[in-house]
Amino acid sequence: MRAKHGISRVLHAYADFRIGANEAEKRCHKQSDSILLTFDDYGTESEIDDILAILAAKQVKAMVFLTGNWAEANQELTQKIRAAGHVIGNHTYNHPNLLQLPDAAVIREIQKGVPGQWLRAPQGRANRRIRRLAGSLGFSLCYWTIDSRDWTGADAATMRHTILTELHPGAVVLFHLHGTHTRELLPGLIDDIRAQGFVLTDMNEAW
């Protein structure tokens, strides 16, 4: 019996350590088959203004996960994003690897971040422990199903090919507000997504 309990403890420890999002988290918990565009981190005023203008022109609402330190220092830009009708999520305060922090530090990072109900762990690094701590603070984890890889500096054509090749019902696409070629990509990509018969979600109907 002790051996069985020992194996159980090992499995639980592994589950707590293992990195990975469940299916609901990959779709940011939305129930529809529409496509959701998400943007992480921070940006300059021109980057923010350009992305907001593109989304407004295309009548797209997105989810934006801001780091708390940036939002704190850029309250007008943060309010501009919110006023445009986009949902703002918590991307922690300092963008650390949460898996490397003790529980108390994880809680501080989330609590100091942007208030709300949605948390995207930096680099998507989360596990059962992070899920539990976030849940205790009223947050649900949001991951993604398609990584544009704009953070690598990939050009617009490469990103377009990647996204359209991987596009599927209910996809959640990861971008960054500061992505080098994200603004160049977005207008045509939105048209391409719609041309394939997909609907870009209205955030009011996403969950």
C-alpha positions as CSV (number, residue, x, y, z in Angstrom):
1,M,0.0,0.0,0.0
2,R,2.9,2.3,0.8
3,A,4.3,1.8,-2.7
4,K,1.0,2.6,-4.3
5,H,0.7,5.8,-2.2
6,G,4.3,6.6,-3.1
7,I,3.5,6.3,-6.8
8,S,0.5,8.5,-6.3
9,R,2.6,11.2,-4.7
10,V,5.1,11.1,-7.6
11,L,2.3,11.4,-10.2
12,H,0.8,14.3,-8.3
13,A,4.2,16.0,-8.1
14,Y,4.7,15.5,-11.8
15,A,1.2,16.9,-12.6
16,D,2.1,20.0,-10.5
17,F,5.4,20.4,-12.3
18,R,4.4,19.6,-15.9
19,I,3.9,22.5,-18.2
20,G,0.8,22.4,-20.3
21,A,-2.6,24.0,-21.0
22,N,-5.8,22.0,-21.1
23,E,-8.2,22.3,-24.1
24,A,-10.4,24.9,-22.4
25,E,-7.4,27.1,-21.6
26,K,-6.1,26.8,-25.2
27,R,-9.4,28.3,-26.5
28,C,-9.4,30.9,-23.7
29,H,-12.6,29.1,-22.4
30,K,-14.7,30.4,-25.3
31,Q,-17.5,28.1,-26.5
32,S,-17.9,29.3,-30.1
33,D,-16.0,28.2,-33.2
34,S,-15.1,31.8,-34.0
35,I,-11.5,33.0,-34.3
36,L,-10.0,35.1,-31.4
37,L,-7.0,37.4,-31.9
38,T,-5.0,38.1,-28.8
39,F,-2.1,40.5,-28.2
40,D,0.5,40.3,-25.3
41,D,2.9,42.4,-23.4
42,Y,3.2,46.1,-24.2
43,G,3.9,48.5,-27.0
44,T,4.8,52.0,-28.0
45,E,2.2,54.6,-28.5
46,S,2.5,54.3,-32.3
47,E,2.3,50.5,-32.2
48,I,-0.8,50.6,-30.0
49,D,-2.5,53.3,-32.1
50,D,-1.8,51.5,-35.3
51,I,-3.2,48.1,-34.0
52,L,-6.3,49.8,-32.6
53,A,-6.9,51.6,-35.9
54,I,-6.6,48.4,-37.9
55,L,-8.9,46.5,-35.5
56,A,-11.4,49.3,-35.6
57,A,-11.3,49.5,-39.4
58,K,-11.9,45.8,-39.7
59,Q,-14.5,45.7,-36.9
60,V,-12.6,43.2,-34.8
61,K,-12.5,43.0,-31.0
62,A,-9.5,41.3,-29.4
63,M,-8.1,40.2,-26.1
64,V,-5.0,42.1,-24.9
65,F,-2.9,40.8,-22.1
66,L,-0.9,43.6,-20.6
67,T,2.0,43.5,-18.2
68,G,1.1,45.3,-15.0
69,N,4.2,47.5,-14.9
70,W,3.6,48.8,-18.4
71,A,-0.1,49.4,-17.8
72,E,0.7,51.2,-14.6
73,A,3.1,53.5,-16.5
74,N,0.9,53.9,-19.5
75,Q,-2.6,54.4,-18.0
76,E,-3.9,56.5,-21.0
77,L,-2.9,53.9,-23.5
78,T,-4.4,51.2,-21.4
79,Q,-7.7,53.1,-21.1
80,K,-7.6,53.7,-24.9
81,I,-7.4,49.9,-25.4
82,R,-10.3,49.4,-23.0
83,A,-12.4,52.2,-24.5
84,A,-12.0,50.6,-28.0
85,G,-14.0,47.6,-26.6
86,H,-11.1,45.1,-26.3
87,V,-10.9,42.9,-23.2
88,I,-7.8,43.5,-21.2
89,G,-6.2,40.5,-19.4
90,N,-3.5,40.1,-16.8
91,H,0.0,39.1,-18.0
92,T,1.4,39.4,-14.5
93,Y,3.3,42.5,-13.3
94,N,6.9,41.9,-14.3
95,H,6.5,39.1,-16.8
96,P,8.5,36.5,-14.9
97,N,8.6,32.7,-15.4
98,L,6.0,31.8,-12.8
99,L,7.2,28.2,-12.6
100,Q,10.4,29.5,-11.0
101,L,8.6,31.4,-8.2
102,P,7.3,30.3,-4.9
103,D,3.6,30.5,-4.3
104,A,3.7,33.9,-2.5
105,A,5.6,35.5,-5.3
106,V,3.2,34.1,-8.0
107,I,0.3,35.5,-6.1
108,R,2.0,38.9,-5.8
109,E,2.7,39.0,-9.5
110,I,-0.9,38.3,-10.4
111,Q,-2.4,40.6,-7.8
112,K,-0.2,43.5,-8.9
113,G,-1.1,42.9,-12.5
114,V,-4.1,44.2,-14.4
115,P,-7.3,43.4,-12.6
116,G,-9.9,41.2,-14.3
117,Q,-10.7,37.5,-14.7
118,W,-8.3,36.3,-17.4
119,L,-4.6,35.5,-16.9
120,R,-2.0,34.6,-19.5
121,A,1.1,33.3,-17.9
122,P,4.3,34.8,-19.4
123,Q,5.5,32.5,-22.3
124,G,2.5,30.3,-21.5
125,R,4.5,28.8,-18.6
126,A,1.8,27.4,-16.3
127,N,1.0,24.1,-14.6
128,R,-1.5,22.8,-12.1
129,R,0.0,24.8,-9.3
130,I,-0.2,28.1,-11.3
131,R,-3.8,27.2,-12.3
132,R,-4.7,26.6,-8.6
133,L,-3.1,29.9,-7.4
134,A,-4.7,31.9,-10.3
135,G,-8.1,30.3,-9.5
136,S,-7.8,31.3,-5.9
137,L,-7.6,34.9,-7.0
138,G,-10.5,34.6,-9.4
139,F,-8.5,34.2,-12.6
140,S,-8.9,31.7,-15.4
141,L,-5.8,30.8,-17.5
142,C,-5.9,31.7,-21.2
143,Y,-3.4,30.1,-23.6
144,W,-3.6,30.0,-27.4
145,T,-3.8,27.4,-30.2
146,I,-1.8,29.2,-32.9
147,D,1.5,31.1,-32.2
148,S,2.1,33.8,-34.9
149,R,5.8,33.8,-33.8
150,D,5.9,37.5,-34.3
151,W,8.1,37.7,-31.3
152,T,10.9,36.0,-33.4
153,G,10.9,38.8,-35.9
154,A,9.3,36.6,-38.5
155,D,8.2,38.4,-41.7
156,A,4.5,39.0,-42.6
157,A,4.5,36.4,-45.3
158,T,5.9,33.7,-43.1
159,M,3.4,34.5,-40.3
160,R,0.5,34.5,-42.8
161,H,1.4,31.1,-44.1
162,T,1.8,29.7,-40.5
163,I,-1.5,31.0,-39.3
164,L,-3.6,30.2,-42.3
165,T,-2.1,26.7,-42.5
166,E,-2.9,26.0,-38.9
167,L,-6.3,27.9,-38.8
168,H,-9.2,25.8,-37.4
169,P,-12.6,26.4,-35.8
170,G,-12.2,28.1,-32.4
171,A,-8.6,29.1,-33.0
172,V,-7.0,31.6,-30.6
173,V,-4.1,33.4,-32.3
174,L,-1.2,34.8,-30.3
175,F,0.4,38.1,-31.3
176,H,2.4,40.7,-29.5
177,L,1.7,44.5,-29.5
178,H,5.4,45.1,-30.2
179,G,5.7,42.4,-32.9
180,T,8.1,43.6,-35.6
181,H,5.8,42.9,-38.6
182,T,2.4,42.4,-36.8
183,R,0.9,45.7,-38.0
184,E,2.0,44.9,-41.6
185,L,0.3,41.5,-41.4
186,L,-3.0,42.2,-39.7
187,P,-5.2,43.9,-42.3
188,G,-4.6,41.2,-45.0
189,L,-4.7,38.4,-42.5
190,I,-8.1,39.4,-41.2
191,D,-9.4,39.5,-44.7
192,D,-7.9,36.1,-45.4
193,I,-9.5,34.6,-42.3
194,R,-12.9,35.9,-43.3
195,A,-12.4,34.7,-46.9
196,Q,-12.1,31.2,-45.5
197,G,-15.5,31.5,-44.0
198,F,-14.4,32.1,-40.4
199,V,-15.9,34.7,-38.1
200,L,-13.7,36.8,-35.9
201,T,-15.3,36.7,-32.5
202,D,-17.2,39.6,-30.9
203,M,-15.9,39.6,-27.3
204,N,-19.4,40.0,-26.0
205,E,-20.3,36.6,-27.5
206,A,-17.0,34.7,-26.9
207,W,-18.0,32.9,-23.7
